[in-house]
Every structure is written in C-alpha cells, then in structure tokens.
Amino acid sequence: MIKNAVLVINCGSSSLKFSLIEPTSGNILAAGVAERLLSKHGFIKINYQGNKESTPLAVPFDHQVAVNFIVEFLRQHDLVDCLSAVGHRLVHGGEEYSTPTLIDDVVKYSIKKLSKLAPLHNPVNLIGVNAAQQAFPHLPQVAVFDTAFHQSMPTKAYIYGLPYNLYKDHGIRRYGFHGTSHYYVGKQAAKLLGKPFAQTSVITAHLGNGCSITAIDNGKSVDTSMGLTPLEGVVMGTRSGDLDPGIIFHLIEQLNYTPEQVSNLLNKDSGLLGISEMSNDCRTIEEAIINEQDQRANLTMDIFCYRIAKTIASYMASLSHFDGLVFTGGIGENSDLVRTRIVNSLHLLNIQLDETQNIEVRFGKSGLISTATSQNCWVIPTNEEQVIAEQTYQLIAGGK
C-alpha cells in the first residue's frame, strides 16, 4: 500500500480544490473541487478510480465542512493511512519565503501579515491551512508559495520607479505569481530539449483567466509580468493589466469613483470582459469571432494577443540565450487561435507555427507546435499540484 501520498489543497475564496498524489510517480489517487462555499448551494465533485461524483450539500458550506467531507471520503476508501503530509498552495510569501516551508504558528503569523499584499488570497489560504490542521493534527503541513520561484529575479527587475523607502519600509516591489506553473513547464521544456534545467532559457506564457509571462534564464526566473499583486501585466479575463496610473486619479477626481469602485473596475470588470462587453471566457469570444464575425470580439482578441506578444518580445532583454517559448494554462493549452495570433507578432524572434500541430496539440496534450526551421514553441499542460506534492514530500523526507 502507498504510504507517502500528499494531500494537496488549493483554497480559494469560494472554492477548495484538492488532489491526493503519490509524489514520486505522479499518480493521482483522487481529486476534486468544492464550489460555492459559504452559500446554501455548495457542492463537491470528486474523481476517484475513474468515477466522477457530485454531491450537493444543503447547509451553508464553508472550508472546514469541505475539508471534513474530504477527510470522510478518504476514510471511507481507506486512504487516510497512506498520507504523509498536506501541501498547501499559498499565494503570497513576500521576500520571506523562497522555498517550501513547514507551517507552524510563526509561519501562519507571517502569512497573515503578508495578507496586506494579497488581501483576496492569503486570508482564505490560511482558512484552508487551519481546516487541514484541525482535520489532520498528526500530519506535517507544508506551504508552497506562488511567489517563491520568482525570488531569483535580479533587483533591477523587481524595483519600481518609486521612492526607494516604499520598498525598504513597506515591501512594495514586483513579486510575481503562478510560480509553480512557470517552474513546472520550464522544467518540462528542459526535458524536451534534453538539457539540464540549469542550462535552459525559455519564456513561459501561463494564459488563463489570470495570465502571466515569465523569462527563465538558466533555470531561474529573471523577470515576470505580474507585480506586487496579480493585477499588473498583460490583459487578463477580468483584470486590466498594465495601464497609465493617471487613469486611477482621473476616475477618482473627475468621474467620482471611490477607491473600492476603482479596485472592482480594474480587477473584476476589465480585461476580456470589459473590452468585449461580452464575457471573460476566451472560448465565448472565439465563438463570436468564428461564428458571428463580431468586430468587438475580434478587437478584444487582437488586444489580448498583442499585449502578450509585446511582453514576450521584451523579455529578450532578460535572457542569455533563447531555447523557446512555452504556452500553458487553460487558454495557452487549448486555444490554437490565441497561439497563432501571438506568434504572428513574433516573426523577429524566428518563431513560426506548424498549423496542423498547433490545431492538434490541445485538451491536455503536450508537444512541439513550431516548424522545423523555427525556434522551439511548445504547448505543455501545467501541473501545479504535482509541483506542490513533490516539493512537500522532498521537504518532509529531507527532515527525517
């Protein structure tokens, strides 16, 4: 019987994803997601041994109830005894955490303090930690931080053009996110190249409802598009990405927006949703382009892809050499249209797509989608849960 499985928990404001993973083989023993937490219509979906079940719960369904349901499921299927640890996705680790970390009261206090840098994420991540500690008091709990991989960025890449004391006294700097995803697909690209990761230099594009681009030089993150918060960077599903900061003052002083309204506008009502006035879902926008020849949808896609291509091209200044481009994330893995439009703006980088391969490599497939004479371009499905499981197990195994 497996004895070293890791329960990976990714806790959001109204959802909780989990995976039970055997870290050395990568086998997923069970996985699921609890959705609509804190409502009267919460439910949990679990995939186990090829069977998918969805269970509605009629009571207000919080994170502790979700963890308790998962614990009971594991007990019913004799899976509790195979657990060696619980690994948690934590969004913001600031400058304090650049490696996976055993969670104790000191670490929890630090995560709570860092909530000022990630008020939408760290507090609910802590809810998941507390719920898991209550459910599994005998197991080590490990934090794996989204920001950790980017702690290798040079100072010139993360300091803003602001008075230096704002960084020194208040930690205002670029931190970056999606670190486990960029790390995972970067390592996979190195394997495809047959090179050590420490000698691999690629640009990774994680494109989903949240999007970030990262320059990886010789195995280390040297620049990334998200900043102090996940709002900075390219256009995303509902986030604006980069804009003139003067727009914020104009909204407040001339259009009478409150700070809260500005925050909602930039984080929840902008991006693909705001430009298209249709949807934040890339699939909906693509359908409008293909089936309806919708001009606004077409413009939205052009803006989205151009900003990504411009960021990719700018990262040539960050690399010692260029081994290729990686697409990942829900959009990056599945939208051949998005990949085509991005790469069409990158001719000066000598990237051309094989049209057939570009169409065929999707829905969980991994592969090279560039032509024989082109710089490498891959689609590599991300697996953040695998990274969390591996790093959690490595930490606890090293401590034994």
Order of alpha helices (4+ residues) and beta strands (2+ residues): beta-beta-beta-beta-beta-alpha-beta-beta-alpha-alpha-beta-alpha-alpha-alpha-beta-beta-beta-alpha-alpha-alpha-alpha-alpha-beta-alpha-alpha-alpha-beta-beta-alpha
